[in-house]
Amino acid sequence: MTCYNEGAYIGAAVKSVLEQTRADMIKQIVIADDGSDAETLEALREVEQLDERILVLHSAGGLGVGGQRCKAIAQTDASVLAVLDGDDFWTKDKLEKQVDILERQPKVGLVYSDFFVFSGDDLSSARRAGVLDISKVDDLGMHYFLNDPPIIPSTTLIRRSAYEQCGGYDASIRVFEDSDFCFRAARVTRFALVDAPLLYKRTRGSSITGGNKYLMAHHAFVAMKAAGDDPRLLSLVPKRLAERARKLGNHKFFLGDNDSARNFLALSVRLNPLNWRAWMSYIAISISPEIAMKLLGAKGNERRASLGV
C-alpha cells in the first residue's frame, strides 16, 4: 500500500484489506508512507495497531508512487502481490475472485477488474467504470499499447515471478508508472479480467493526475519509453497518443471544461486524422454541448472509458 497525506482515508483502505473474505491468505500488509503530514502519521500509528501483519515504512518524502510500491514490495517475499492506494478501498471479495483465477490459470501473471469511481467522500456518486478485456488477444503487448483498458493498479493481483521478470515498477516515473509497468508485464505474462467491480476508486483534485496540466507530455514520455523497448511500437506512438488525447477531451467535457475538451480533441485528430470517435466528439461539442452530452452519454462505455486518462 502507498500513502501520502491520506490520513482521512488510510484507515478505510486498510480495513477493506482486513475484511476480505480470504483475509486468511494475507501474509503481510506493508504501507509505504512518502513523508506525510502529522495528521496522516497519527492515522498510520492507529492503523498499525489493527493487526500484527501490518508494517508501516516511513520516509522523508519524494519517492513518488512507483518508488513507494517498490519499497513496500521489497519488504515481503510473498509469491502473490496486491497493490492498493491509500485513498481507495476494495470490495470484500476482491482477493477471493482474483486468487481463484491465478490458481486455475498458471499462465496468467496479472489479474485486473472493473471498478467503481466516486468523488471525494460521496459514495452515493459511485458509478461503475468498465474496462476492456484484453485477456484473449495474441499480441498482448501490442494490444495493450493501442487499447489501454485502463488497468487501475489497485485492482490488480500480480504473481511475484511476473513482477520480477518484467522489472517491477520504475521508481523514476512519477505519472503513469502503472502504464509503463503494464507495457513491460504484457511482454512476459498473460493478463486476466474479473468482469466485476472490485475496487472503489476515489477521485480528488489533489491526486497526481487530478490537476496535472502536462498529462499529454507524460503520456508521450511513457509511450516513447515503451517504443524504445519494443521498436514495433514506434510508428504507433501517434495513434496511442491520439487515443489518450481523445479520452482526455471527453473527460474534460464531462467535467464541464468545454474549451479544454475541444483543445484535446483537436490534438487527437491532428495526431490521427482517422480517429472518427475524436472527430465525432469534437464536432458534437463544438456544435452543441447539449447534443454532445446525449450523444456521448449514449455510447455505453464511452463515459466510463474516459476515466482512463
Residue pairs with C-beta under 8 A, 6 or more apart in sequence:
1 10
1 13
1 14
1 17
1 29
1 30
1 31
1 32
1 72
1 83
1 84
1 85
1 86
2 31
2 32
2 34
2 65
2 68
2 69
2 72
2 83
2 84
2 85
2 86
3 10
3 31
3 32
3 33
3 34
3 36
3 40
3 44
3 68
3 86
4 33
4 34
4 35
4 36
4 40
4 61
4 68
4 86
5 36
5 37
5 39
5 40
5 206
6 13
6 36
6 40
6 85
6 86
6 87
7 36
7 37
7 39
7 40
7 41
7 42
7 43
7 44
8 39
8 43
9 86
9 87
9 88
9 89
9 202
10 31
10 40
10 43
10 44
10 47
10 86
10 87
11 43
11 46
11 47
12 89
13 84
13 85
13 86
13 87
13 88
13 89
14 29
14 31
14 47
14 50
14 54
15 50
15 89
16 84
16 89
16 90
16 91
16 92
17 23
17 26
17 29
17 84
17 90
18 26
18 29
18 50
18 51
19 92
20 26
20 90
20 92
20 93
20 94
20 95
20 96
21 92
21 93
21 95
21 96
22 95
22 96
22 99
23 95
25 95
25 99
26 53
26 95
27 53
27 76
27 78
28 53
28 55
28 75
28 76
28 78
29 51
29 53
29 54
29 55
30 55
30 57
30 72
30 73
30 75
30 76
31 44
31 47
31 54
31 55
31 56
31 57
31 72
31 86
32 57
32 59
32 63
32 68
32 69
32 71
32 72
33 40
33 41
33 44
33 56
33 57
33 58
33 59
33 68
34 59
34 61
34 62
34 63
34 64
34 65
34 67
34 68
35 58
35 59
35 60
35 61
35 62
36 44
36 61
41 58
44 56
45 56
47 54
47 56
48 54
48 55
48 56
55 75
57 71
57 72
57 75
59 68
59 71
63 71
63 171
64 171
64 173
64 174
64 177
65 85
65 174
65 177
65 208
66 169
66 170
66 171
66 172
66 173
66 174
66 177
67 169
67 171
69 83
69 153
69 168
69 169
69 177
70 168
70 169
70 171
73 81
73 163
73 168
77 160
78 160
79 159
79 160
79 161
80 99
80 102
80 157
80 158
80 159
80 160
81 157
81 158
81 159
81 160
81 163
82 95
82 156
82 157
82 158
83 153
83 154
83 156
83 158
84 90
84 154
85 153
85 154
87 202
87 204
87 207
88 154
88 199
88 200
88 201
88 202
89 199
89 200
90 154
90 198
90 199
90 200
91 197
91 198
91 199
91 200
93 198
94 113
94 155
94 198
94 199
95 157
97 113
97 194
97 196
97 198
98 111
98 113
98 157
98 194
98 198
99 157
101 108
101 111
101 192
101 194
102 108
102 111
102 157
102 159
105 190
105 192
107 189
107 190
108 135
108 159
108 189
108 190
108 191
108 192
109 158
109 159
109 161
109 162
109 163
109 185
109 188
109 189
109 190
109 191
110 151
110 156
110 157
110 158
110 159
110 162
110 182
110 185
110 189
110 190
110 191
110 192
111 156
111 157
111 158
111 191
111 192
111 193
111 194
112 131
112 149
112 151
112 152
112 155
112 156
112 191
112 192
112 193
112 194
113 131
113 155
113 193
113 194
113 195
113 196
113 197
113 198
113 199
114 128
114 129
114 130
114 131
114 155
114 194
114 195
114 196
114 197
114 198
115 128
115 129
115 131
115 152
115 154
115 155
115 197
115 198
115 199
115 200
115 201
116 126
116 127
116 128
116 129
116 197
116 199
116 200
116 201
117 126
117 127
117 129
117 200
117 201
117 202
117 203
117 307
118 124
118 125
118 126
118 127
118 200
118 201
118 202
118 203
119 125
119 202
119 203
120 202
120 203
120 204
123 200
126 200
127 304
128 197
128 304
129 197
129 201
129 304
129 307
130 301
130 304
130 305
131 149
131 150
131 151
131 152
131 193
131 305
131 308
132 147
132 149
132 305
133 149
133 193
133 195
134 140
134 143
134 144
134 147
134 149
134 191
134 193
135 190
135 191
135 192
135 193
137 143
140 186
140 187
140 190
140 191
141 183
141 186
141 187
141 230
142 232
142 233
142 236
143 186
144 182
144 183
144 186
144 191
145 183
145 223
145 226
145 233
145 236
145 240
146 236
146 239
146 240
146 243
147 243
148 179
148 182
148 240
148 243
148 244
148 308
149 193
149 308
150 179
150 307
150 308
151 178
151 182
151 191
152 178
152 199
152 201
153 178
153 181
154 199
154 201
155 198
155 199
158 185
159 189
162 185
162 188
162 189
163 185
165 188
165 189
166 181
166 184
166 185
166 187
166 188
166 189
167 184
168 181
169 177
169 180
169 181
170 177
170 180
170 181
173 180
173 221
173 222
173 225
174 208
174 218
175 208
175 209
175 212
175 215
175 218
176 218
176 219
176 222
179 222
180 222
180 225
180 226
183 222
183 225
183 226
183 229
183 230
184 226
184 229
185 191
187 229
187 230
203 210
204 210
205 211
209 215
209 309
212 218
215 244
215 248
215 309
216 241
216 244
216 245
216 248
216 264
216 267
219 240
219 241
219 244
220 237
220 241
223 233
223 237
223 240
223 241
224 237
226 233
227 233
227 234
227 236
227 237
233 240
238 271
238 272
239 271
239 272
239 275
241 271
242 267
242 268
242 269
242 271
242 272
242 275
242 278
243 268
243 272
243 275
244 309
245 264
245 265
245 267
245 268
245 271
245 278
246 264
246 265
246 268
246 275
246 277
246 278
246 281
247 305
247 306
247 308
247 309
248 264
248 309
249 260
249 261
249 262
249 263
249 264
249 265
249 267
249 268
249 278
249 281
249 282
249 285
250 261
250 265
250 281
250 296
250 302
250 303
250 306
251 306
251 307
251 309
252 258
252 260
252 261
252 264
253 261
253 281
253 285
253 289
253 292
253 296
254 296
254 303
254 306
258 285
258 289
261 281
261 285
262 282
262 285
262 286
265 278
265 281
265 282
265 285
266 282
268 275
268 278
268 282
269 275
269 278
269 279
269 282
272 278
280 295
281 292
281 296
284 291
284 292
284 295
284 296
285 292
296 302
296 303
297 303
